[in-house]
Amino acid sequence: MSASPTAEAILRRLEWTVIRRLDGMLHGDYRTLFRGYGLDLADLREYQHNDDVRHIDWNVTARMQVPYVREFNEEREVAAWFLLDLSASVDFGSESVRKRNVASEFVAVLARLLTRHGNRVGALFYGTAVDQVIPTRSGRRHVLHLLHSMRTRPVAAPGAPTDLDVLLRAGYDAIRRRSLVFVVSDFISRPGWATTLAHLAQRHEVIAVRLYDPLERRLPDLGLLVIQDSETGEQVFVDTHDKGFRKRFAQLAEKREEELRAAFRTAGVDALELATDDDLADAIMRFADLRKRRSQLAAGGGMPQHMGAA
């Protein structure tokens, strides 16, 4: 397999900029990003000073009246999958960067971080259907192949609206072994996908990577415009100088944001939001910090009062 020079140049740039920055900020602690994955329960033993309270087994502790912690064997190899929504709406971008560009750089960065440590990554591609599967492999050449496939994929033609449920069901059927799964999409889709996302999250550690452009949330005053639905191709003539129209647009966008956040909460998945005008390394670090704080809060909140000193 020979990767295109474009893919090589992009990956080299990301290795020297984003990945080097993440190495410095994460200090190699990639479990901050991928909590609760790749561990097999090995044994139970009594709690000792400086043990991680998040590993206390409260059921055994209640039975024995003595704190017990779970010991784990860390798996040497992680299998990670990218479920990639590359439908027509992902090719939108109000400035020079499209959502597809953000998706490809995110996948390249995470795939490289994982494969450098001997882990395997694979991908399912969705345009109007799941039409390409890249099996899990490791190594830099494999990351180049994945990046090249994303960058050279033809732009999806407008047609039927995206049905994200098709991609999620395909991932559920194809990924048998417990894996780390990134669902990379703008989540502009027919309804009905949230239930399948919840089922997927019961089997795997799932992270929703939500792509968006600032113009999708708030319209500036640009005068008379023709707006085209990138999914269906339908065009509408609007007057963005109308404050009432801009307000209604913002209200509808906020309602959609609330529905998305509720769907992610119900499914029990964390969401990493990536904007077309965002800094990729900063966005990943914000997400890592969020997961770390949530893990700490969960550990504190789950501790019985009489065990607070432990």
N, C-alpha and C positions, 0 to 999 in steps of 0.2 A: 504494500500500500504506500503510495507516495502522496503526501499532503501538498496542497497548493502553497505557493510562497506566501500568499495572503494569510492563510491560517498560521503558518510558521511565524510570520512577522507579528501577528496579533498575540500569539501565545508568548513569544519572547518579550514583547512589551509588557504584557500582564505579569510575567514572572519578575521583571525588573521593577515594576511599580506596585501593583496591587498585592501580589503574593509576598514580596519582600516586606511590605508594610504590615501585612497580616502576621507574618512570622515574628516581627518585632513586637506587635501589640498583643498577640496571643501567647507568645513565649512557648510555642509548641503545644499548648493546652487545647487541642482541637476537640476534646470532649466537652468543652464549654459550648461548642456549636451542636454537638451530637450527644446530648445527655441520654442516659438510660439505654444506650444501644451497645451491642457487642459484648454483653456480660452474661455469663452462665453462673447460676447459683452453685457454689461448691460446698459450703458447709455453714454451720451456725456455731457461734462460740460466745462466751460471756463478754460483755462490754468492757473495754479497757480505756484508760485515760487517753484522750486525744483521738479516739475513734470518731469517724464521721457519724453524727447522729442521724443522718439520712438513711443509714444502713441498719438502724435498729429495727428488729422484727417485733412489732408491738403485740401480735397475737401470741408468739412464744413467750415474750416478756410477761404478759398478763398471766399465762399459765404457770410459769416458773417462779414468778415474783422476783426475778432477777433480770436485769437488762441483758438481752442477747442481740448480737449483730449478725447480719448476713455477710459471708465472705464470698467473693466472686472470682472466677477465672475469666480474664479478659480474652476474648477471641482475637486471634492473630490477624484475621482477615475480615474486612467489612465489605459487604456487597451493597453498592449504592445504585439507585436507578433514578433517571430523570424522565418524568412524564412531561413531554414538551408539546404544549399547545402552540402550533405555528399556523393558526388560522388567519384569515384576512385581517382581522382587527389588530393583530400583533404587529403588522407592518405599518402602523400609524405612529407618527411622531411630529409634534408641532414645530420642532426646530430641526437641527441636523441629525439628531439621534432618534432612531426608531426603537420601539419596544423590542423588536427582534434583536437589535444590536445589544441591548442590555441583557437579554436572555442568553445570547451566545457567550458574552463575556463572563456572566455569572457562572454558566455551566463550565466554561474553560477553567476558571479559577478554582471552583470547588472540585472539579474532576482532577485537576493537577494536585491540589492539596491532598486528596485522598489517595491517588495512585502513587505519590511519592513515598507513601508509607506502606506500599505493597498491597493496597486495597484495589478492588475491582469496581468499575463503573460501566453502566449500560444505559440505553435510552429507548423510549418509544416515541415516535413522531406522529403527530396528528395534524392534518390539514382540514379535510372534510371527513376523513376517517383515519384510523390508525393504519398507515401505509408503509412504515419502515420500523424495523426493530434492530437495534445494535446490541448484540449480546455483551455481557459483562466481561471485561478484560482489564488488564493493568498496563502501566507503562505510558511514557510520554507520547509515543507514536499513536497509541490508541486515543489519547486525548486529542491529538491533532486530527485524527480521523473523525472523531465526534464533532469537533469544531468546524472542520471542513464541510461536513454534511449539513450542519446548520447554516453556514454562511452561503453555500452554493444552492441551497434548496430554492426552487422557484417560488415566487410570491403567489400565494393562494388567490384564485380569482373569486370575486364576489359571487355569492350564490345563496345557499341555504344557511341559516344562522348556525353558529357553533353549538355543538352538543357535547359539552365537557364530560357528560356521563359516559359517553362511548370510550373516551380515553381512560377514565378511571376504572371502568369495568375491564378494559383490556389489561390494564396494569394489575388489577386484582387477580385475573386469570393467569397472567404470564409469570408473575413473581411469586414463587412458591415458598422459598426460604425467607425467613424474617430478614428484612433489609431496611436500609435507610432510603426513603423515597422522597424526592423533591418533585412537587407538582408545580411546574413553571407555566404560568398562564396569566392573562389579564382578567380571567373569570367573567368575561362578557360571553354569556352562554344562555341557552335555553335553561329554564329551571329544572330541578330534579336531580342535580348532581350531588347535593349536600349529603344525602343518605348514603350514596356509594362512597363518598369521601370518608364518612364515619366508619363504614365497614372496612375500608382500606386501612384506616388508622388503628383498628382493633388488631390487625395482623402485623403491621409494620410501624416503624417510627416515621411519621409523615410530617413534612414541612411544606406549607403552602408558600410559594414564591410568587407574590402578586405583582405584576407589571402594570404601570400606569403612566400616563402623561398628564402633566398639570392642567392642560387644556380640557381634559375630561372631567375635571372637578369644578372649574370656574372659567367662564368666558370673559375675556376682556372686551372693552368697547372698541370694536374693529369696524363698525359700520355695517353695511350690507354685505352678507356672505352667502355663498352656496355651501351647505354642509352635506357631505355624503356619508351614508351609512356604509362603513367598510365591509360589513358582513353581507349585506343584501345589495349594495350598490344604489339604493334609493337616495335621491337628492332632494333637499329641502332648502328653500330660499328664506333666510332669516335676517332680522335687523338687530344686530347686537348692540346698537345704540340705545335700544329700548331697555330701560332699567328693569321694568317689570319682567321682561323676557329673561334677562340675565339672572334675576332673583329666582324665577321659577326653575331655571336650569340648575342653579346651585342647590335648590331645595331637593330636586329630583336626584342630583348627584349625591347629596348627603344621605338621602333615604337609601340609595343603593349601597353606600359605604356601611351604613348600619346593618343592612341585611347581610352583607358579606361578613362583617365581624361576627354577627350572630351565628352564621353558618359555620365559621371556623371554630367558634367556642363550642357549639353543639357537637361538632365532629371531634373535638379534643385535640386540635392541631394548632401549632404556633404558625404565625404568618410573618414572613419577611417581605416588606414592601420595598420595591425598587422602582424609582421614578426615572424618566429619561433624562432629567437634569440633575440626578443625584451622583455622589461620589461612591463608587462601588465598595471600596474598602471601608469607608465610614458607615455605610448602610449595613454591611456584614457585622462590623463591630458593635453597632447599636443593637443588632439582633442578638449577638452573643451576650452582651451585657444584660439584655432583657431576660434571656433564658437563665442566666446565672442568678439574677435577683429572684425570679420566680421559683427557682429550685431552692434557694435559701429560705424564702417565705414559706414554701410548702413544708420544708423540714421543720421550721419553727412552729408553724401552725398545726402540724400533725402530732406534736409532742404532748402527751398527757401532762397535766399541771404538776403532779407529784414527781415527774421525771425531769423537771426543768433544770435542775442542777447538773444533770448528766451531760 
